[in-house]
Amino acid sequence: MSTLTIDSPSRRPPAAPGSARALVLRALPWLQGFERPITKVLLVALLLAAVSAAAPLAVMGLVDTLGRVAAAQLPGARPLPGQVGRTVLWALAVVAAAELAQVWLARLLETRSWRVRLDLDFALRQRVTAKLHQLPLTYHQQQTVGATINRINTSIDGFVAAVAELGFRALPAVVYLLLALAALVQLDWRLALAICIFAPLPALIGMRAAPEQSRRDKALLAHWSATFGRWTEVLAGIRTVKGFAMEKAETRRFLEAVAQGNERVTRGARRDARTNSLQGLSAAAARLSVAGLGAWLVLNGQGTVGTLIAALQYVGGLFGPIQGLTSIYSTVRRAGVAMESVCAILDAPDPVADLPGAADLVVTQGSVRFEGVCFAYGEGRPVLRDIALEIAPGQTVALVGPSGCGKTTLVSLLERLHAPTSGRILVDGVDLRRCTQKSLRRQVGSVMQDVHLFNDTILANIAYGTPGAAREQVEAAARAANAHEFIAALPQGYDTVVGERGAGLSGGQKQRIAIARAILKNPPILVLDEATSALDNESEALVQAALQRLTAGRTTIVVAHRLSTVVDADRIVVMKNGRIEATGTHAELLAQGGYYARLFARHARGLETGLGRDRPVGARRHALPPARESAFGALEH
C-alpha cells in the first residue's frame, strides 16, 4: 500500500521566544507589502525629530537677540545697528516656523502611522483567520472559542502596538537624541555633561522593571483567555446553566475571575507608577542640575540666557525619548509574548493541508473506498484500525455500533476534517490527499444531529454553502425538505432571523432546514449522522420523508444508533472497537446471528416493553415512587 508523506511548511518549529534576533526574523515576513508605507511614516518621523531638535536653537536665537536689545537700552550701552527690528522679526519667524512644522508633522505622523497600524492589523487577522479555518477539527476541539478570540485580539493588538512603538517612536527618538546631544555639546559642553550624568538613570530603572512587566503580561494573557473562554462556554450552554439553576454560581465565578484579573492589573499599575515616578525624579534632577549650572554660568558671564533656556528645553525633550527607549526591552518582550500566541496558531501543524499541486476533485459516479485506514487522536490509542470498506455509486450504507466505536470519526475522515494515520481514502478512484479540500467538500453534503444555524435569516441559512442561489431555488429546496409550510407561517417567512444556533426553532425545524441546505447544495455524496435521533414522532416522519428525497440517487453513508432507522439500507456495516465487525443487509446480518443480531434483539425488546426511544411521549415504565424512579433511570443509562 502506498503512503504519502505530508511536509507542510506549517510544521516548521516556532522561533525561540527568548531570542530578540529570532523574534525580529520571525516577524519580518509579516511586514511584507508594508515597506513603502512604513518608509513614508519613518521619513515623517525622522523629519519631525530633526525639526524638534532644531526648535530650541530657534528659541535660543530669539532670546539672545532680545537680550542684546534689552542690554543696548541700558544707560551707557553701545547702540545696536539699525537692523535690530528686522533681526527680532526674523528670529520670531524662525520660532513660529519651527512650531508650525512640529504641529503639522506630528499630525501627519499620527494619521499615517495609524493607517499603517490598521492595515497591518487587518493583514495579520486575515492570516490568522485563514489559518484557523484551515486547521483540523482536533485543533479546535482542544481550544475554547472565547480563549481563542481573546488570544487573537490581545496578541495582534500587542504586536501591532510594538511595531508602531519600535518603528515610529524608538527610531525617531534615537535620531532626536543624537541631534540634541550634538547641539548641546556645541552650545556648552558643561551643560551637556550635566545632562549625560542623569540620562542613564531612566534606562537603568526601566531595565530593572522590564522582566516583571513581561511576566505580568504573559500571566494576564493566560488569565483573560481562560476567563473569557469559560464565559463563552457558559453563554453557549445557557440552557444547561438555567436547567441546573447555576446562573448565580456562573456569574459569581466570572466576576471573581474578572476581579482577580483587575487586581493583577492594579498591582501592575502600582509598580509601573513607582517606576515612572523614579524616572520622573531622575528627569527632574537633571533639570534642576542644568538650571543651577546654567544660572551660575550666566551670572559669571560664561553663558547666555538663551543657551540656558535651550538647554532646559533639551532636558525636557531628551528625557521623554530616553524613557521611551528604556521601555524598548519590555516592548520587545511584550511583542514576544504576542508573537508566541500568534505563532502558536500560524505554526500549528495542519495534517490535512492541501499538497502542492493538489487538483480539484470532480465526482462523476460517487464510489467511495477505504483502504487499510487507521486513525488516532494525537498520541492516544487508535480510534480506527485497518478499515477496509467499498461503497458503490448510489448505494446507501449504514454504520452502526456502540458509542465510541469510530462511526463519526470515519465519516469525518471522508470529509478530510481529519487525516488518516495510515491508509488512504479514494473517491471515484482518486486519493483524497491528492485533491483540494475545498473541491472535496463541495462534493459531500452532511446533515448532523446537532444542526448549526447562524444568527441570520432562514433564507441565508439554507443558501449557506451555495452562494448566488436564487430565492426560488431556496424555496424549492425547502419544499423538498418539508420545511416550506412552517417557514411560510413565520412572521417574516424566509426573512425570519432564527437566533444564535437556531434558538427560535424546534429541533425538527432545524433538521429540515439542514436538509434543505443539503438539497440545495445537491452533492453526489451524502453523510447523515444521527439526523433523526432527537426528534419526536411527528417531526421524525417529516424529516424521514425529506431524507428519502435527498438520498435518492446519491451515495449515502448513514450513522445511526437506532437500528430501526437503517433496516432498509443497501448494506449495514457493524463497527466495534474501531474495527469492522461485519457487513451485509439487515436480513443477512440477522441470519449470521452475531453482534448485530444481539443488538437488534435488544433493540426490539426495548420497543416492545416501552424501554426504547420510540415509546409514546410521557409513558412511564412502572408506577414507582419518585426516588426509586430516579434510581431506575440512572441504572438504565
C-alpha positions as CSV (number, residue, x, y, z in Angstrom):
1,M,0.0,0.0,0.0
2,S,1.4,3.4,-1.0
3,T,1.9,6.0,1.7
4,L,2.2,9.7,1.2
5,T,4.3,12.0,3.4
6,I,2.9,15.4,4.0
7,D,5.7,18.0,4.5
8,S,3.8,21.2,5.3
9,P,5.6,24.5,5.8
10,S,3.4,25.0,8.9
11,R,5.4,22.2,10.6
12,R,8.5,24.4,11.0
13,P,9.3,25.0,14.7
14,P,8.4,28.4,16.0
15,A,11.1,31.0,16.7
16,A,12.7,30.8,20.1
17,P,10.8,33.3,22.2
18,G,13.9,34.3,24.2
19,S,15.9,35.5,21.2
20,A,15.4,39.0,20.1
21,R,17.0,38.3,16.7
22,A,14.7,35.3,16.2
23,L,11.7,37.4,17.0
24,V,12.7,40.0,14.5
25,L,13.4,37.4,11.8
26,R,10.1,35.7,12.5
27,A,8.2,39.0,12.3
28,L,9.8,40.2,9.1
29,P,7.6,38.2,6.7
30,W,4.5,39.7,8.4
31,L,5.7,43.1,7.3
32,Q,6.0,42.2,3.6
33,G,3.9,44.6,1.4
34,F,4.2,47.4,4.0
35,E,7.7,48.5,3.0
36,R,6.6,51.7,1.2
37,P,4.0,53.0,3.8
38,I,6.4,52.2,6.7
39,T,9.2,54.0,4.9
40,K,7.0,57.1,4.4
41,V,6.0,57.1,8.1
42,L,9.6,56.8,9.1
43,L,10.6,59.7,6.9
44,V,7.9,61.9,8.5
45,A,9.0,60.7,12.0
46,L,12.7,61.5,11.3
47,L,11.9,64.9,9.9
48,L,9.8,65.6,13.0
49,A,12.8,64.6,15.1
50,A,15.1,66.9,13.2
51,V,12.7,69.9,13.5
52,S,12.1,69.2,17.2
53,A,15.9,69.1,17.8
54,A,16.3,72.4,15.9
55,A,13.4,74.2,17.7
56,P,15.3,75.1,20.9
57,L,18.1,76.7,18.8
58,A,15.5,79.0,17.2
59,V,14.2,79.9,20.7
60,M,17.8,80.5,21.9
61,G,18.4,82.8,19.0
62,L,15.2,84.8,19.8
63,V,16.0,85.1,23.5
64,D,19.6,86.1,22.9
65,T,18.5,88.7,20.3
66,L,16.0,90.2,22.8
67,G,18.7,90.1,25.5
68,R,21.1,92.1,23.3
69,V,18.3,94.6,22.6
70,A,17.5,95.0,26.2
71,A,21.2,95.4,27.1
72,A,21.5,98.1,24.4
73,Q,18.8,100.2,26.1
74,L,20.7,100.4,29.4
75,P,22.4,103.8,30.2
76,G,25.9,103.9,28.7
77,A,25.4,100.9,26.5
78,R,26.7,100.8,22.9
79,P,23.8,101.2,20.5
80,L,22.9,98.3,18.1
81,P,22.8,98.6,14.4
82,G,19.6,99.9,12.8
83,Q,18.5,96.4,11.6
84,V,17.5,95.2,15.2
85,G,13.8,95.2,14.5
86,R,14.2,93.1,11.4
87,T,16.5,90.7,13.3
88,V,13.9,90.2,16.0
89,L,11.2,89.6,13.5
90,W,13.3,87.1,11.7
91,A,14.0,85.2,14.9
92,L,10.3,85.2,15.7
93,A,9.5,83.9,12.2
94,V,12.0,81.0,12.7
95,V,10.5,80.1,16.0
96,A,7.0,80.2,14.5
97,A,8.0,78.2,11.5
98,A,9.6,75.5,13.8
99,E,6.4,75.3,16.0
100,L,4.1,75.1,13.0
101,A,6.3,72.5,11.3
102,Q,6.2,70.4,14.5
103,V,2.4,70.6,14.7
104,W,1.9,69.7,11.1
105,L,4.4,66.9,11.1
106,A,3.0,65.4,14.3
107,R,-0.5,65.4,12.8
108,L,0.8,63.8,9.6
109,L,2.8,61.2,11.6
110,E,-0.3,60.3,13.7
111,T,-2.6,59.8,10.7
112,R,-0.2,57.9,8.6
113,S,1.1,55.7,11.4
114,W,-2.5,54.8,12.3
115,R,-3.2,53.9,8.7
116,V,-0.2,51.5,8.7
117,R,-1.2,50.1,12.1
118,L,-4.8,49.4,10.9
119,D,-3.6,47.8,7.6
120,L,-1.1,45.6,9.5
121,D,-3.7,44.6,12.0
122,F,-6.0,43.7,9.1
123,A,-3.3,41.7,7.3
124,L,-2.4,39.7,10.5
125,R,-6.1,39.0,11.3
126,Q,-6.6,37.8,7.7
127,R,-3.6,35.5,8.0
128,V,-4.6,34.1,11.4
129,T,-8.3,33.7,10.4
130,A,-7.4,31.9,7.3
131,K,-5.1,29.5,9.3
132,L,-7.9,28.9,11.9
133,H,-10.3,27.9,9.1
134,Q,-7.7,25.6,7.7
135,L,-6.8,23.8,10.9
136,P,-8.4,20.4,11.5
137,L,-11.1,19.7,14.0
138,T,-8.7,18.3,16.5
139,Y,-7.1,21.7,17.0
140,H,-10.5,23.5,17.6
141,Q,-11.7,20.7,19.9
142,Q,-8.7,21.4,22.1
143,Q,-9.4,25.2,22.3
144,T,-12.3,27.2,23.7
145,V,-13.8,29.8,21.4
146,G,-13.6,32.6,23.9
147,A,-9.9,31.9,24.7
148,T,-9.0,31.8,21.0
149,I,-10.8,35.1,20.3
150,N,-9.3,36.8,23.3
151,R,-5.8,35.5,22.5
152,I,-6.1,36.7,18.9
153,N,-7.3,40.2,19.8
154,T,-4.8,40.7,22.6
155,S,-1.8,39.2,20.7
156,I,-2.4,41.1,17.4
157,D,-3.1,44.4,19.2
158,G,0.1,43.9,21.3
159,F,2.3,43.1,18.2
160,V,1.0,46.0,16.1
161,A,1.5,48.4,19.0
162,A,5.0,47.1,19.5
163,V,5.8,47.6,15.8
164,A,4.5,51.1,16.0
165,E,6.4,51.9,19.2
166,L,9.7,50.5,17.9
167,G,9.5,51.8,14.4
168,F,7.6,55.1,14.7
169,R,8.8,56.2,18.1
170,A,12.0,54.5,19.1
171,L,14.0,55.1,15.9
172,P,13.0,58.8,15.7
173,A,13.8,59.1,19.4
174,V,17.3,57.8,18.8
175,V,17.7,60.4,15.9
176,Y,16.5,63.2,18.2
177,L,18.8,62.2,21.0
178,L,21.8,62.2,18.7
179,L,20.9,65.6,17.2
180,A,20.0,67.1,20.6
181,L,23.2,65.9,22.2
182,A,25.3,67.3,19.3
183,A,23.5,70.6,19.6
184,L,24.1,70.7,23.4
185,V,27.8,69.9,23.0
186,Q,28.1,72.8,20.5
187,L,26.2,75.1,22.9
188,D,28.0,74.3,26.1
189,W,29.8,71.0,26.9
190,R,29.4,71.5,30.6
191,L,25.6,71.6,30.3
192,A,25.7,68.6,28.0
193,L,27.8,66.7,30.6
194,A,25.3,67.5,33.4
195,I,22.5,66.0,31.3
196,C,24.5,63.0,30.4
197,I,25.2,62.2,34.1
198,F,21.5,61.7,34.7
199,A,20.5,60.4,31.3
200,P,21.3,56.7,32.0
201,L,19.1,56.6,35.2
202,P,15.7,56.2,33.4
203,A,17.2,53.4,31.3
204,L,18.5,51.5,34.4
205,I,15.2,51.9,36.2
206,G,13.3,50.7,33.2
207,M,15.5,47.7,32.6
208,R,15.1,46.6,36.2
209,A,11.3,46.7,35.9
210,A,11.1,45.1,32.5
211,P,11.3,41.4,33.4
212,E,8.5,41.7,35.9
213,Q,6.4,43.5,33.3
214,S,7.0,40.8,30.8
215,R,6.0,38.0,33.2
216,R,2.9,40.0,34.2
217,D,1.8,40.5,30.6
218,K,2.2,36.8,29.9
219,A,0.2,35.8,33.0
220,L,-2.5,38.3,32.2
221,L,-2.9,37.0,28.7
222,A,-3.4,33.4,30.0
223,H,-5.8,34.6,32.7
224,W,-8.0,36.6,30.4
225,S,-8.0,33.8,27.8
226,A,-9.2,31.3,30.4
227,T,-11.7,33.7,31.9
228,F,-13.4,34.6,28.6
229,G,-13.1,31.1,27.3
230,R,-15.2,29.8,30.2
231,W,-17.7,32.7,29.9
232,T,-18.2,31.9,26.2
233,E,-18.9,28.3,27.1
234,V,-21.4,29.5,29.7
235,L,-23.3,31.7,27.2
236,A,-23.3,29.0,24.6
237,G,-24.7,26.5,27.1
238,I,-27.1,28.9,28.8
239,R,-29.9,26.3,28.6
240,T,-27.9,23.9,30.6
241,V,-26.9,26.6,33.1
242,K,-30.6,27.5,33.6
243,G,-31.7,23.9,33.7
244,F,-29.4,23.3,36.7
245,A,-30.1,26.7,38.3
246,M,-26.4,27.7,38.1
247,E,-26.9,31.3,37.0
248,K,-25.7,32.8,40.2
249,A,-22.8,30.4,40.5
250,E,-21.6,31.1,37.0
251,T,-22.0,34.8,37.4
252,R,-20.0,34.6,40.7
253,R,-17.3,32.6,39.0
254,F,-16.9,35.0,36.1
255,L,-16.9,38.1,38.4
256,E,-14.4,36.6,40.7
257,A,-12.1,35.8,37.7
258,V,-12.6,39.4,36.5
259,A,-11.8,40.8,40.0
260,Q,-8.6,38.6,40.1
261,G,-7.6,39.9,36.7
262,N,-8.3,43.5,37.7
263,E,-6.3,43.0,41.0
264,R,-3.3,41.9,38.9
265,V,-3.7,44.9,36.7
266,T,-3.9,47.2,39.7
267,R,-0.8,45.7,41.3
268,G,1.0,46.1,38.0
269,A,-0.2,49.7,37.6
270,R,1.2,50.5,41.1
271,R,4.6,49.0,40.2
272,D,4.5,50.9,36.9
273,A,3.6,54.1,38.7
274,R,6.6,53.7,41.0
275,T,8.8,53.1,38.0
276,N,7.5,56.1,36.2
277,S,7.9,58.2,39.4
278,L,11.6,57.2,39.7
279,Q,12.2,58.0,36.1
280,G,10.4,61.3,36.5
281,L,12.6,62.1,39.5
282,S,15.7,61.5,37.5
283,A,14.5,63.9,34.8
284,A,13.7,66.5,37.5
285,A,17.1,66.1,39.0
286,A,18.7,66.6,35.6
287,R,16.5,69.7,35.0
288,L,17.5,71.2,38.4
289,S,21.2,70.5,37.8
290,V,21.1,72.1,34.3
291,A,19.1,75.1,35.7
292,G,21.6,75.6,38.6
293,L,24.7,75.2,36.4
294,G,23.3,77.3,33.6
295,A,22.4,80.1,36.1
296,W,25.9,80.0,37.5
297,L,27.4,80.2,34.0
298,V,25.1,83.2,33.1
299,L,25.9,85.0,36.3
300,N,29.6,84.5,35.7
301,G,29.4,85.7,32.1
302,Q,30.2,82.3,30.7
303,G,26.8,81.7,29.1
304,T,23.7,83.3,27.8
305,V,20.1,83.2,28.9
306,G,19.2,81.8,25.5
307,T,21.6,78.9,26.0
308,L,20.2,78.1,29.4
309,I,16.6,78.1,28.0
310,A,17.6,76.0,25.1
311,A,19.4,73.5,27.4
312,L,16.3,73.3,29.6
313,Q,14.2,72.6,26.6
314,Y,16.6,69.8,25.6
315,V,16.3,68.3,29.0
316,G,12.5,68.1,28.6
317,G,12.9,66.8,25.1
318,L,15.6,64.3,25.9
319,F,14.2,62.5,28.9
320,G,10.9,61.8,27.1
321,P,12.6,59.8,24.4
322,I,15.1,58.3,26.9
323,Q,12.2,57.0,29.0
324,G,10.7,55.7,25.8
325,L,13.9,54.0,24.8
326,T,14.1,52.3,28.3
327,S,10.8,50.6,27.5
328,I,12.2,49.0,24.4
329,Y,13.2,45.9,26.3
330,S,9.7,45.5,27.8
331,T,8.2,46.4,24.4
332,V,10.2,43.6,22.7
333,R,9.2,41.2,25.4
334,R,5.5,42.1,25.0
335,A,5.9,41.7,21.3
336,G,7.5,38.3,22.0
337,V,4.5,37.2,24.2
338,A,2.2,38.4,21.4
339,M,4.2,36.6,18.7
340,E,4.3,33.4,20.7
341,S,0.4,33.4,20.8
342,V,0.1,34.3,17.1
343,C,2.8,31.8,16.1
344,A,1.0,29.1,18.1
345,I,-1.8,29.4,15.6
346,L,0.2,30.1,12.4
347,D,2.7,27.3,13.2
348,A,0.1,24.8,14.3
349,P,0.6,21.6,12.3
350,D,-2.1,21.0,9.6
351,P,-2.1,17.3,8.7
352,V,-5.0,17.8,6.2
353,A,-3.3,20.7,4.3
354,D,-3.5,20.6,0.6
355,L,-0.4,19.1,-1.0
356,P,1.5,21.2,-3.6
357,G,-0.2,20.6,-7.0
358,A,-3.4,19.2,-5.5
359,A,-6.1,19.1,-8.1
360,D,-9.9,19.8,-7.8
361,L,-12.0,16.7,-7.4
362,V,-14.9,16.2,-9.8
363,V,-17.2,13.3,-8.7
364,T,-18.8,11.7,-11.7
365,Q,-20.0,8.4,-10.1
366,G,-19.7,8.6,-6.3
367,S,-17.8,5.5,-5.4
368,V,-16.0,5.6,-2.0
369,R,-13.2,3.2,-0.9
370,F,-11.4,3.0,2.4
371,E,-8.1,1.1,2.2
372,G,-6.5,0.0,5.4
373,V,-7.5,3.2,7.2
374,C,-6.2,3.8,10.8
375,F,-6.6,6.9,12.9
376,A,-5.7,8.1,16.4
377,Y,-6.2,11.5,18.0
378,G,-2.7,12.7,18.7
379,E,-0.7,10.2,20.7
380,G,-3.8,8.5,22.0
381,R,-4.9,4.9,21.4
382,P,-6.2,4.2,17.9
383,V,-9.8,5.0,17.2
384,L,-10.0,3.2,13.9
385,R,-8.0,0.1,13.0
386,D,-7.4,-1.2,9.5
387,I,-10.8,-0.1,8.0
388,A,-11.4,-1.6,4.5
389,L,-14.7,-0.7,3.0
390,E,-16.0,-0.1,-0.5
391,I,-19.3,1.8,-1.3
392,A,-20.7,1.6,-4.8
393,P,-22.1,4.6,-6.5
394,G,-25.7,5.4,-5.4
395,Q,-25.5,2.9,-2.6
396,T,-26.8,3.6,1.0
397,V,-24.5,2.2,3.7
398,A,-25.4,2.4,7.4
399,L,-22.7,2.5,10.1
400,V,-23.9,1.0,13.4
401,G,-22.3,0.1,16.6
402,P,-21.8,1.3,20.2
403,S,-20.9,4.8,21.1
404,G,-17.2,5.5,20.6
405,C,-16.6,2.7,18.1
406,G,-15.4,5.3,15.4
407,K,-18.5,5.8,13.2
408,T,-18.5,9.6,13.2
409,T,-14.7,9.6,13.0
410,L,-14.9,7.5,9.9
411,V,-17.2,9.9,8.0
412,S,-15.1,12.9,9.2
413,L,-12.1,11.3,7.5
414,L,-14.1,11.2,4.3
415,E,-14.7,15.0,4.5
416,R,-11.0,15.4,5.4
417,L,-11.8,17.0,8.7
418,H,-9.0,14.7,10.0
419,A,-6.3,12.9,8.2
420,P,-5.8,9.1,8.4
421,T,-2.8,8.0,10.5
422,S,-2.2,5.4,7.8
423,G,-4.1,4.0,4.8
424,R,-6.0,6.0,2.2
425,I,-9.5,7.0,1.1
426,L,-10.5,7.2,-2.5
427,V,-13.5,8.8,-4.2
428,D,-14.0,7.7,-7.8
429,G,-10.5,6.1,-7.6
430,V,-8.9,9.5,-6.6
431,D,-6.8,9.6,-3.4
432,L,-8.3,12.4,-1.3
433,R,-4.8,13.5,-0.3
434,R,-4.2,14.5,-3.9
435,C,-7.3,16.7,-4.3
436,T,-8.1,20.1,-2.7
437,Q,-10.2,20.1,0.4
438,K,-12.5,22.8,-1.0
439,S,-13.4,20.8,-4.1
440,L,-13.9,17.6,-1.9
441,R,-16.3,19.3,0.5
442,R,-18.3,20.7,-2.3
443,Q,-19.0,17.1,-3.4
444,V,-20.0,15.9,0.1
445,G,-23.1,17.1,1.9
446,S,-23.9,16.4,5.5
447,V,-26.8,16.5,7.9
448,M,-25.8,16.1,11.5
449,Q,-27.7,15.5,14.7
450,D,-26.5,18.8,16.2
451,V,-27.5,21.2,13.4
452,H,-25.7,24.5,13.5
453,L,-27.6,27.5,12.2
454,F,-26.3,31.0,12.1
455,N,-27.9,34.1,13.6
456,D,-29.2,35.1,10.2
457,T,-32.4,34.7,8.1
458,I,-33.7,31.3,7.2
459,L,-33.0,32.2,3.5
460,A,-29.3,32.8,4.3
461,N,-29.1,29.6,6.4
462,I,-30.5,27.4,3.6
463,A,-28.3,29.1,1.0
464,Y,-25.2,28.8,3.1
465,G,-22.6,27.0,1.0
466,T,-24.4,27.7,-2.2
467,P,-23.5,31.3,-3.0
468,G,-25.7,33.0,-5.5
469,A,-28.7,30.7,-5.1
470,A,-31.9,32.3,-6.2
471,R,-34.8,32.7,-3.8
472,E,-36.9,30.3,-6.0
473,Q,-34.2,27.6,-5.6
474,V,-34.1,28.1,-1.9
475,E,-37.9,27.7,-1.6
476,A,-37.8,24.6,-3.9
477,A,-35.2,23.0,-1.6
478,A,-37.4,23.9,1.5
479,R,-40.4,22.3,-0.1
480,A,-38.5,19.1,-0.8
481,A,-37.3,19.1,2.8
482,N,-40.9,19.5,4.1
483,A,-39.9,22.9,5.6
484,H,-41.8,25.4,3.4
485,E,-45.0,25.2,5.3
486,F,-43.6,26.1,8.7
487,I,-41.3,28.7,7.2
488,A,-44.2,30.4,5.4
489,A,-46.2,30.5,8.7
490,L,-43.4,32.6,10.4
491,P,-44.0,36.4,10.7
492,Q,-41.2,37.2,8.2
493,G,-41.2,33.9,6.3
494,Y,-37.9,33.2,4.8
495,D,-36.6,36.5,6.1
496,T,-37.1,35.4,9.7
497,V,-33.9,35.6,11.8
498,V,-33.5,32.3,13.6
499,G,-31.4,33.5,16.5
500,E,-28.0,32.2,17.6
501,R,-27.7,28.4,16.8
502,G,-31.3,28.5,15.6
503,A,-32.7,29.2,19.1
504,G,-36.0,30.3,17.7
505,L,-36.8,27.0,16.0
506,S,-37.6,23.5,17.2
507,G,-35.3,20.5,16.7
508,G,-37.3,19.2,13.8
509,Q,-37.5,22.5,12.1
510,K,-33.7,23.0,12.4
511,Q,-33.2,19.5,10.9
512,R,-35.4,20.2,8.0
513,I,-33.6,23.5,7.3
514,A,-30.3,21.5,7.4
515,I,-31.8,19.0,4.9
516,A,-33.0,21.9,2.7
517,R,-29.4,23.2,2.8
518,A,-28.1,19.9,1.6
519,I,-30.7,19.5,-1.1
520,L,-29.8,23.0,-2.4
521,K,-26.1,22.0,-2.4
522,N,-27.0,18.9,-4.5
523,P,-23.9,16.8,-3.6
524,P,-23.2,13.4,-5.1
525,I,-22.1,12.0,-1.8
526,L,-24.2,12.4,1.4
527,V,-23.4,11.9,5.1
528,L,-26.3,11.5,7.6
529,D,-25.0,11.4,11.2
530,E,-27.9,10.7,13.7
531,A,-30.1,13.1,11.7
532,T,-33.3,12.0,13.4
533,S,-32.3,10.7,16.8
534,A,-33.5,13.6,18.9
535,L,-36.9,14.2,17.1
536,D,-40.5,13.4,18.2
537,N,-42.5,11.0,16.1
538,E,-44.3,13.7,14.0
539,S,-41.1,15.6,13.3
540,E,-39.2,12.4,12.5
541,A,-41.8,11.3,9.9
542,L,-41.4,14.7,8.1
543,V,-37.6,14.5,8.3
544,Q,-37.5,10.9,7.1
545,A,-39.7,11.8,4.1
546,A,-37.4,14.6,3.3
547,L,-34.3,12.4,3.7
548,Q,-35.8,9.9,1.3
549,R,-35.9,12.6,-1.4
550,L,-32.4,13.8,-0.5
551,T,-30.8,10.3,-0.7
552,A,-32.4,9.3,-4.0
553,G,-29.6,8.5,-6.5
554,R,-26.8,9.6,-4.2
555,T,-24.0,7.7,-2.4
556,T,-25.2,7.9,1.2
557,I,-23.5,7.0,4.5
558,V,-25.8,6.9,7.5
559,V,-24.5,6.9,11.0
560,A,-27.2,5.5,13.4
561,H,-27.7,4.2,16.9
562,R,-31.3,3.3,16.3
563,L,-31.3,0.2,14.2
564,S,-34.9,0.6,13.2
565,T,-33.9,3.6,11.0
566,V,-31.4,1.6,8.9
567,V,-33.0,-1.8,8.2
568,D,-33.7,-0.8,4.6
569,A,-30.1,0.3,3.9
570,D,-28.4,-1.4,0.9
571,R,-25.7,-2.5,3.3
572,I,-25.1,-2.3,7.0
573,V,-21.6,-2.0,8.4
574,V,-21.3,-3.1,12.1
575,M,-18.4,-1.5,13.9
576,K,-16.9,-2.3,17.3
577,N,-13.7,-1.2,19.0
578,G,-12.6,0.7,15.9
579,R,-12.9,-2.2,13.6
580,I,-15.5,-3.5,11.1
581,E,-17.2,-6.5,12.8
582,A,-19.5,-7.5,10.0
583,T,-21.2,-6.2,6.8
584,G,-24.3,-7.2,5.0
585,T,-28.0,-6.5,4.6
586,H,-30.3,-6.5,7.6
587,A,-31.5,-10.0,6.8
588,E,-28.0,-11.3,6.2
589,L,-26.7,-9.9,9.5
590,L,-29.7,-11.4,11.4
591,A,-29.1,-14.7,9.8
592,Q,-25.4,-14.6,10.8
593,G,-26.5,-14.4,14.5
594,G,-23.6,-12.3,15.6
595,Y,-23.1,-9.0,17.4
596,Y,-25.7,-7.2,15.1
597,A,-28.3,-9.8,15.8
598,R,-27.9,-9.4,19.5
599,L,-28.0,-5.6,19.2
600,F,-31.2,-5.8,17.1
601,A,-32.8,-8.3,19.5
602,R,-32.1,-6.0,22.4
603,H,-33.4,-3.0,20.5
604,A,-36.6,-4.9,19.6
605,R,-37.2,-5.9,23.2
606,G,-36.9,-2.3,24.2
607,L,-39.5,-1.3,21.6
608,E,-41.9,-4.0,22.8
609,T,-41.5,-3.2,26.6
610,G,-41.6,0.6,26.1
611,L,-38.0,1.0,27.3
612,G,-36.7,2.1,23.9
613,R,-36.5,5.5,22.3
614,D,-39.8,5.1,20.4
615,R,-42.2,4.6,23.3
616,P,-45.0,7.3,23.4
617,V,-44.0,10.5,24.9
618,G,-44.9,10.7,28.6
619,A,-45.3,6.9,29.0
620,R,-43.9,5.5,32.3
621,R,-42.1,2.3,32.8
622,H,-43.6,1.3,36.2
623,A,-45.6,3.0,38.9
624,L,-42.6,3.5,41.2
625,P,-42.2,6.1,43.9
626,P,-40.2,9.2,42.7
627,A,-37.0,8.2,44.4
628,R,-36.9,4.7,43.0
629,E,-38.0,6.0,39.6
630,S,-34.9,8.3,39.6
631,A,-32.6,5.4,40.6
632,F,-34.2,3.1,37.9
633,G,-33.5,5.8,35.3
634,A,-29.9,6.0,36.4
635,L,-29.4,2.3,36.2
636,E,-30.9,2.1,32.7
637,H,-28.5,4.7,31.5
